[in-house]
Amino acid sequence: MSQQRILIIGGGIAGLTAAVALRRHGHQVEVLERQPEWPAVGWGLTLTGPSLRALHTIGLDEGCIEAGFPINVIHNCDVAGNVLHKVEPPSLLPGQPVSIGIGRPALSRVLSEAAAEAGAVLTLGAQVTGIEQNTDGVEVILTDGSRRAADLVVAADGVHSAIRTAIGIEDTPSFVGRAIWRITVPRPAWANQLTTFNGAQHSSGIIPLSDTGAYVFTTQPIGESDQTPDGDLAAEFRELLAPLEGEMAAIRDGIVDSDRVVRRPAYGLVVEGPWHRGRVVLIGDAAHACYPGMVSGAALAVEDAVVLAEELETGPTIEEALTRFGERRIDRARLVVDAGQRMAELEGEDRYAEEHEVQGRAFAALAADI
Ligand SMILES: Cc1cc2nc3c(=O)[nH]c(=O)nc-3n(C[C@H](O)[C@H](O)[C@H](O)COP(=O)(O)OP(=O)(O)OC[C@H]3O[C@@H](n4cnc5c(N)ncnc54)[C@H](O)[C@@H]3O)c2cc1C
């Protein structure tokens, strides 16, 4: 398809990688991000083999690998740090790490710089509040009342996507009954792989993000009405980590600043049926969100970006390209979300060996080409 005017709503992993992928195919691209700045602080995440493979296809793997820390194995331990089980996901990029840990600010910097370099316009502080479309085009409305016209809108506005609702898609995220707690810490030398510690109803762990930084997480069963954090988060985090022994005990005792603790409820979602209406298509968490235990939300987001650009290249019309895009993606998204949901259930029953088997099988399936 010839050059299209494309607006991307949301400058997260899905939106920024879509900007790069679509620019590589010659489209005119603007990203509208409601935050006034790219993140300068905050948590990190694991980019698995499928993430790195998809980043490779748009030339972003090396920048991410340089900005992150290589992870080749997951050590699942008891609370004393004895390794009970290892998950060794397949390597998907020859000569490169199996996966990496990377800080959110570092990832955002690599992706936003690449999108700008590729020629995308990146507009910060631009919140989309409405959307109107007809057969010839689509317009988005910003908070200041201004409008932007486009041939196609890519809604990459996250799990609580307002655009999903605005275009009449009724699927909503379901709460999986667990919260994830996170804080970044200085990286101890021994934390050079992803390590989890499995205790009663809590899975905790430490993930290296760089030579100097790491992040610590734990999961917690919570009720439907307990999704908004309050109280002394640092003290509560320390309490959740209380069963940990050895080297992790010292790290736990250093968690004292509640402002640096992030506690988020986890959701699951797969939009059933087409992921588009007219000229507006959902990608990333707006279309599918999974329990973080699968560490694969970013992989799905980057793959969405790559596949969308491919389908727009070959599709004879926008309608056919978007239909084909959703059809290519939904089974893979369902695989990840279902595995994540099962992991959360098994974690709640302290059935960790089975949980790790579910994760290992899903990783093996995700190694298949997209
Ligand atoms: C605790 C936790 C840990 C995780 N760990 C991992 C991991 O280790 N590995 C992994 O692969 N995945 C992980 N994930 C999942 C991963 O973070 C997500 O899948 C990924 O960030 C989704 O990216 P996105 O761009 O679709 O959405 P988001 O990152 O949510 O980005 C959406 C963007 O849209 C913007 N926006 C929203 N509405 C508007 C609007 N109206 N106008 C303009 N801008 C708007 C937002 O400001 C935001 O920047 C984790 C998730 C959680 C919650």
Ligand as a Chemical Component Dictionary entry (heavy atoms), coordinates in Angstrom:
data_LIG
# 
_chem_comp.id                   LIG 
_chem_comp.type                 NON-POLYMER 
_chem_comp.pdbx_formal_charge   0 
_chem_comp.three_letter_code    LIG 
# 
loop_
_chem_comp_atom.comp_id 
_chem_comp_atom.atom_id 
_chem_comp_atom.alt_atom_id 
_chem_comp_atom.type_symbol 
_chem_comp_atom.charge 
_chem_comp_atom.model_Cartn_x 
_chem_comp_atom.model_Cartn_y 
_chem_comp_atom.model_Cartn_z 
_chem_comp_atom.pdbx_ordinal 
LIG C1  C1  C 0 4.269  -5.252 36.835 1  
LIG C2  C2  C 0 4.493  -5.513 35.384 2  
LIG C3  C3  C 0 5.668  -6.126 34.959 3  
LIG C4  C4  C 0 5.871  -6.409 33.603 4  
LIG N1  N1  N 0 7.018  -7.016 33.221 5  
LIG C5  C5  C 0 7.189  -7.326 31.923 6  
LIG C6  C6  C 0 8.376  -7.960 31.493 7  
LIG O1  O1  O 0 9.286  -8.227 32.276 8  
LIG N2  N2  N 0 8.507  -8.252 30.168 9  
LIG C7  C7  C 0 7.519  -7.957 29.265 10 
LIG O2  O2  O 0 7.679  -8.253 28.069 11 
LIG N3  N3  N 0 6.382  -7.344 29.647 12 
LIG C8  C8  C 0 6.217  -7.012 30.950 13 
LIG N4  N4  N 0 5.093  -6.376 31.325 14 
LIG C9  C9  C 0 4.101  -6.006 30.299 15 
LIG C10 C10 C 0 4.570  -4.796 29.514 16 
LIG O3  O3  O 0 4.971  -3.761 30.401 17 
LIG C11 C11 C 0 3.443  -4.297 28.622 18 
LIG O4  O4  O 0 2.947  -5.386 27.861 19 
LIG C12 C12 C 0 3.928  -3.209 27.683 20 
LIG O5  O5  O 0 4.470  -2.131 28.425 21 
LIG C13 C13 C 0 2.751  -2.715 26.839 22 
LIG O6  O6  O 0 3.156  -1.604 26.091 23 
LIG P1  P1  P 0 2.069  -0.672 25.410 24 
LIG O7  O7  O 0 2.849  0.312  24.635 25 
LIG O8  O8  O 0 1.056  -1.506 24.720 26 
LIG O9  O9  O 0 1.288  0.023  26.593 27 
LIG P2  P2  P 0 1.795  1.139  27.726 28 
LIG O10 O10 O 0 3.178  0.804  28.082 29 
LIG O11 O11 O 0 0.746  1.108  28.726 30 
LIG O12 O12 O 0 1.810  2.464  26.884 31 
LIG C14 C14 C 0 0.631  3.167  26.598 32 
LIG C15 C15 C 0 1.012  4.631  26.377 33 
LIG O13 O13 O 0 -0.132 5.338  25.896 34 
LIG C16 C16 C 0 -0.208 6.591  26.540 35 
LIG N5  N5  N 0 -1.628 7.005  26.471 36 
LIG C17 C17 C 0 -2.684 6.403  27.059 37 
LIG N6  N6  N 0 -3.832 7.030  26.739 38 
LIG C18 C18 C 0 -3.485 8.061  25.917 39 
LIG C19 C19 C 0 -4.237 9.067  25.260 40 
LIG N7  N7  N 0 -5.577 9.145  25.364 41 
LIG N8  N8  N 0 -3.580 9.975  24.484 42 
LIG C20 C20 C 0 -2.217 9.916  24.346 43 
LIG N9  N9  N 0 -1.457 8.981  24.981 44 
LIG C21 C21 C 0 -2.082 8.051  25.738 45 
LIG C22 C22 C 0 0.289  6.307  27.945 46 
LIG O14 O14 O 0 0.731  7.483  28.592 47 
LIG C23 C23 C 0 1.427  5.339  27.662 48 
LIG O15 O15 O 0 2.663  5.998  27.449 49 
LIG C24 C24 C 0 4.870  -6.062 32.677 50 
LIG C25 C25 C 0 3.711  -5.419 33.083 51 
LIG C26 C26 C 0 3.509  -5.133 34.421 52 
LIG C27 C27 C 0 2.242  -4.447 34.848 53 
# 
loop_
_chem_comp_bond.comp_id 
_chem_comp_bond.atom_id_1 
_chem_comp_bond.atom_id_2 
_chem_comp_bond.value_order 
_chem_comp_bond.pdbx_ordinal 
LIG C1  C2  SING 1  
LIG C2  C3  SING 2  
LIG C2  C26 DOUB 3  
LIG C3  C4  DOUB 4  
LIG C4  N1  SING 5  
LIG C4  C24 SING 6  
LIG N1  C5  DOUB 7  
LIG C5  C6  SING 8  
LIG C5  C8  SING 9  
LIG C6  O1  DOUB 10 
LIG C6  N2  SING 11 
LIG N2  C7  SING 12 
LIG C7  O2  DOUB 13 
LIG C7  N3  SING 14 
LIG N3  C8  DOUB 15 
LIG C8  N4  SING 16 
LIG N4  C9  SING 17 
LIG N4  C24 SING 18 
LIG C9  C10 SING 19 
LIG C10 O3  SING 20 
LIG C10 C11 SING 21 
LIG C11 O4  SING 22 
LIG C11 C12 SING 23 
LIG C12 O5  SING 24 
LIG C12 C13 SING 25 
LIG C13 O6  SING 26 
LIG O6  P1  SING 27 
LIG P1  O7  DOUB 28 
LIG P1  O8  SING 29 
LIG P1  O9  SING 30 
LIG O9  P2  SING 31 
LIG P2  O10 DOUB 32 
LIG P2  O11 SING 33 
LIG P2  O12 SING 34 
LIG O12 C14 SING 35 
LIG C14 C15 SING 36 
LIG C15 O13 SING 37 
LIG C15 C23 SING 38 
LIG O13 C16 SING 39 
LIG C16 N5  SING 40 
LIG C16 C22 SING 41 
LIG N5  C17 SING 42 
LIG N5  C21 SING 43 
LIG C17 N6  DOUB 44 
LIG N6  C18 SING 45 
LIG C18 C19 SING 46 
LIG C18 C21 DOUB 47 
LIG C19 N7  SING 48 
LIG C19 N8  DOUB 49 
LIG N8  C20 SING 50 
LIG C20 N9  DOUB 51 
LIG N9  C21 SING 52 
LIG C22 O14 SING 53 
LIG C22 C23 SING 54 
LIG C23 O15 SING 55 
LIG C24 C25 DOUB 56 
LIG C25 C26 SING 57 
LIG C26 C27 SING 58 
# 
